[in-house]
Structures are given as structure tokens and as C-alpha cells.
Amino acid sequence: MDRQPDPLQTTQKRISDLVDIKTLQEILDAFTTTTGLMANIVDVEGVSIFPRKGIKKCCKFCRIIYNLDGGKNRCQAAYKRAGKQAALFGEPYIFRCPSGLIEWAAPIILNDEHVGTIICGQVLMWEPEEFFWIELRKMNQPLTDDFEELFEAVGELAIVTGNQVQASAYLLYVVANYIMKAGWENYEQSREFAMQRTLYHAEIENRKNLEKNHETVLSGFLIDEGEILLQLRNNRKKAKAYLEGLISSQRYEAHQNLSLMRAKMTELLVILSRVACQMGLEADTFQGINSQAIAQIYQNDSIESICVLASRAVDAYLETFEQFGEKSENPNIGIMVDYIENHYPENLSVDAIAESACLSTGHAGRIFKEQLGMPIMDYVLKVRVEKSKKLLLNPHYQIQTIAESVGYGDAGYFTKVFRKVEGITPTQFRKVHKR
């Protein structure tokens, strides 16, 4: 039989990953010293995350109950229930424990998940009267027949007002969750840094292997808008890996140049916004992603942090794509886009592209423009220019050769088309990206 993990150890591990357990204990001890009220942190099962010796810091009444047969389990079950209620309401929850004392539970929430509870109290909210002693005896009869020591311990309990209970509960709730949230953000950022470092080192190894095998490694690696669109259309989960790899390759190309890295990540986000438009999303659904991410990128002086910011922006884009989807789910668009990707070097026509999806020319042109925001042949032109930009990075290729390879028999016409799209000639583009 497999051994089940100890819930105490599991919660201690999760919380200690984010914040020092000793620090939490010191905070609770300071709270006790200041207010005179006892405080503890338990996991979702009601078990304290602190060492067993912490029981000595409980009030005398609770120590007696804990040492009775079944008392500890009864308290933990009460803490478990109170923690669930507090997490359900998202605020401190005041309750009466099974032994008759007033306590309150403040939920600890990490990434929208209840991972623990602050338990505070073991107090009275009124002077004990005759009915209190009768009720106390009745509630604790399942545990003991000797009430003299318990009644004596009641005399040591603090009597607090309702306002004091509410204020102390809220104080612990705010402080503990603030510390946990800060720890969670640091933990997540450390994980993201580690992932980016892994991807970056993988990119370095990949480049070394290409050079070792005498394969061409193009300098000035460009972001291929058409490839991003194709990846997103085919499989958005794989597109995530593709975009993360793109960030790593751009980092490699930047060679620790902070300004260049900022420019490359900004270019990536701008291209993603154009792809989003082509996929039918309204501009206001992704403008906020870019404005926030780009502002943070230019305020940050660490290339590794810039990679993390870009990665988070990519995640936001992918979530937006999943949330809103494409305006039209017409599969014929994908068929035509794939056909263009596979046949762009040929003498393409609207008729041939429409025929690939078994559509009339008019209907194909209409749905293509509705979804991608441009006529079919404009998209063909854009794909050809994107493909030519990669080839232009290799100085051994003549302009005429590149023109022919992307579907233009005349270098002069290719230059005219390229200038229209990019604002510069192919030769000027090559000079700009020359190293």
C-alpha cells in the first residue's frame, strides 16, 4: 500500500516554499505579546503547521483539552470546518469551539486556493454566568468527568468585546495574506526566471550544434508573423512553446544589449497585436496587454526580467484568444491560409486559392477579408515579403534569386512591392540588418 503524505508536512512544504515558517511564528508571537490573544496557523485539515512544542503557547484551557483523549482531534475538526467557512466567505469567520470558547478563523489564500487558516482566540466575550458553567460542563462531558481544572482555567481567559474580536481577526487576515502574496509572487517570479534561463541555455546549445554540423545560422533572426499566425491556428498549446522559444532566440540575438532586447520584445508584441487583428479580435481586447507590458519592459533594466515580462504578455494573449476565440470559425479560412503558405512561390491567383477550399472566388474573397481584415492577394503579398526578409539576411543570395524564390520573376517589381510593405528597399533592409 502506498503511504499517503502527511498533511502537516505537505502544508509546511507549500507555505515554507513562500515564506520562512520561523518568521510567521515570530509575527504571531508579536501579535500575542501586543494583544494578549493566542494565534496559530493550521492547514486545511486543521493541523498546526508549527512544531508540536507550540502547544505550550496555547492557553491553559486548551492545553487541558488537547491532552484529553479525543480532545485534539475534536479541535482540529473544528478548525477545519471554520477554515472552510472563512475561505468560502473570503473573510474572517467567528465561531464557538466545541469546548465552548470564542475563536475566529482567517483564511490564507494563495492563487485563489485555500491553503491554510489563522486561528485566533480562546477567549470569552462576557463574564461567566451560571448558564455558562452548565453549558461548559455539557459540551465537554464526552471528554472528561473532572471539570475542576477546566473551570479554574476559565479564570485565566481574556474577556474581549465584539469590536476587539473583529479588529484582531481582520488585522491577522491582512498581515498574513500580504506576506503570503508577496512570497507567492517572488516564488512565481523565481520559477519564471528559471524557465527563461533553461530556454536560453537550450537556445545556446542549439546554435552550437548547428555550427558544429556546419548548418547555416542566420544572423539577425527575424520574427515571422506568418509563422506565428500559422502556429496559433494549428495548435495554440504548441504555439506557447514556439513563442517562448522565439523569446529565447531574440535574447540570444540581443547579446546582452538592453536597448536591442527591449526593441525586439516590443516588436514581438506589436506583431502579436497584428496577428490578433488577423484572427478577428477587436483592438481594444489586446491594447491593454501591450501598453502595460511595453511600459514595464522600458522601465526594467534586466534582460532576464524583460524576457519574463514578454512571456507573461504572451500568456495574456493566449488567454485572450481562448476567451474570445475567432469571430468566424469557418474552417475554409485555415484551408486557404495553409494553401498560401505551401504555394506562395508559385504564380498564385484568387481563383486557385478559392478552389483549394472548394469555394467561389467571390465568397472566398468576402469571408477572407471579414476574418483576416485584408484581401486574399494582400495576404499573399505579406507572406512573400515575410519569407523574403529571412532570405535577405543571407548576403550570398542575390536580390533576383530571392525575388524568384518568393514568387516574383522581376527583381524590380519585387523591390517595389517590398518598399510598399516595409518602407525601405530590400537592399536597404539588408544593410540595416547586416552585422
C-alpha positions, 0 to 999 in steps of 0.5 A, spaced: 500 500 500 502 506 498 503 511 504 499 517 503 503 524 505 502 527 511 498 533 511 502 537 516 508 536 512 505 537 505 502 544 508 509 546 511 512 544 504 507 549 500 507 555 505 515 554 507 516 554 499 513 562 500 515 564 506 520 562 512 515 558 517 520 561 523 518 568 521 510 567 521 511 564 528 515 570 530 509 575 527 504 571 531 508 571 537 508 579 536 501 579 535 500 575 542 505 579 546 501 586 543 494 583 544 494 578 549 490 573 544 493 566 542 494 565 534 496 559 530 496 557 523 493 550 521 492 547 514 486 545 511 485 539 515 486 543 521 493 541 523 498 546 526 503 547 521 508 549 527 512 544 531 508 540 536 512 544 542 507 550 540 502 547 544 505 550 550 503 557 547 496 555 547 492 557 553 491 553 559 484 551 557 486 548 551 492 545 553 487 541 558 483 539 552 488 537 547 491 532 552 484 529 553 483 523 549 479 525 543 480 532 545 485 534 539 482 531 534 475 534 536 479 541 535 482 540 529 475 538 526 473 544 528 478 548 525 477 545 519 470 546 518 471 554 520 477 554 515 472 552 510 467 557 512 472 563 512 475 561 505 468 560 502 466 567 505 473 570 503 473 573 510 474 572 517 469 567 520 467 567 528 465 561 531 464 557 538 469 551 539 466 545 541 469 546 548 465 552 548 470 558 547 470 564 542 475 563 536 475 566 529 478 563 523 482 567 517 483 564 511 490 564 507 489 564 500 494 563 495 492 563 487 485 563 489 486 556 493 485 555 500 491 553 503 491 554 510 487 558 516 489 563 522 486 561 528 485 566 533 482 566 540 480 562 546 477 567 549 470 569 552 466 575 550 462 576 557 463 574 564 461 567 566 454 566 568 451 560 571 448 558 564 455 558 562 458 553 567 452 548 565 453 549 558 461 548 559 460 542 563 455 539 557 459 540 551 465 537 554 462 531 558 464 526 552 471 528 554 472 528 561 468 527 568 473 532 572 471 539 570 475 542 576 481 544 572 477 546 566 473 551 570 479 554 574 482 555 567 476 559 565 479 564 570 485 565 566 481 567 559 481 574 556 474 577 556 474 581 549 468 585 546 465 584 539 469 590 536 476 587 539 474 580 536 473 583 529 479 588 529 484 582 531 481 577 526 481 582 520 488 585 522 491 577 522 487 576 515 491 582 512 498 581 515 498 574 513 495 574 506 500 580 504 506 576 506 503 570 503 502 574 496 508 577 496 512 570 497 507 567 492 509 572 487 517 572 488 516 564 488 512 565 481 517 570 479 523 565 481 520 559 477 519 564 471 526 566 471 528 559 471 524 557 465 527 563 461 534 561 463 533 553 461 530 556 454 536 560 453 541 555 455 537 550 450 537 556 445 545 556 446 546 549 445 542 549 439 546 554 435 552 550 437 550 544 434 548 547 428 555 550 427 558 544 429 554 540 423 556 546 419 548 548 418 547 555 416 545 560 422 542 566 420 544 572 423 539 577 425 533 572 426 527 575 424 520 574 427 515 571 422 508 573 423 506 568 418 509 563 422 506 565 428 499 566 425 500 559 422 502 556 429 496 559 433 491 556 428 494 549 428 495 548 435 495 554 440 498 549 446 504 548 441 504 555 439 506 557 447 512 553 446 514 556 439 513 563 442 517 562 448 522 559 444 522 565 439 523 569 446 529 565 447 532 566 440 531 574 440 535 574 447 540 570 444 540 575 438 540 581 443 547 579 446 546 582 452 544 589 449 538 592 453 536 597 448 536 591 442 532 586 447 527 591 449 526 593 441 525 586 439 520 584 445 516 590 443 516 588 436 514 581 438 508 584 441 506 589 436 506 583 431 502 579 436 497 585 436 497 584 428 496 577 428 490 578 433 487 583 428 488 577 423 484 572 427 478 577 428 479 580 435 477 587 436 483 592 438 481 594 444 481 586 447 489 586 446 491 594 447 491 593 454 496 587 454 501 591 450 501 598 453 502 595 460 507 590 458 511 595 453 511 600 459 514 595 464 519 592 459 522 600 458 522 601 465 526 594 467 533 594 466 534 586 466 534 582 460 532 576 464 526 580 467 524 583 460 524 576 457 519 574 463 515 580 462 514 578 454 512 571 456 507 573 461 504 578 455 504 572 451 500 568 456 495 574 456 494 573 449 493 566 449 488 567 454 485 572 450 484 568 444 481 562 448 476 567 451 474 570 445 476 565 440 475 567 432 469 571 430 468 566 424 470 559 425 469 557 418 474 552 417 475 554 409 479 560 412 485 555 415 484 551 408 486 557 404 491 560 409 495 553 409 494 553 401 498 560 401 503 558 405 505 551 401 504 555 394 506 562 395 512 561 390 508 559 385 504 564 380 498 564 385 491 567 383 484 568 387 481 563 383 486 557 385 486 559 392 478 559 392 478 552 389 483 549 394 477 550 399 472 548 394 469 555 394 467 561 389 472 566 388 467 571 390 465 568 397 472 566 398 474 573 397 468 576 402 469 571 408 477 572 407 477 579 408 471 579 414 476 574 418 483 576 416 481 584 415 485 584 408 484 581 401 486 574 399 492 577 394 494 582 400 495 576 404 499 573 399 503 579 398 505 579 406 507 572 406 512 573 400 515 579 403 515 575 410 519 569 407 523 574 403 526 578 409 529 571 412 532 570 405 535 577 405 539 576 411 543 571 407 548 576 403 550 570 398 543 570 395 542 575 390 536 580 390 533 576 383 534 569 386 530 571 392 525 575 388 524 568 384 524 564 390 518 568 393 514 568 387 516 574 383 520 573 376 522 581 376 527 583 381 524 590 380 517 589 381 519 585 387 523 591 390 517 595 389 512 591 392 517 590 398 518 598 399 510 598 399 510 593 405 516 595 409 518 602 407 525 601 405 528 597 399 530 590 400 537 592 399 536 597 404 533 592 409 539 588 408 544 593 410 540 595 416 540 588 418 547 586 416 552 585 422 
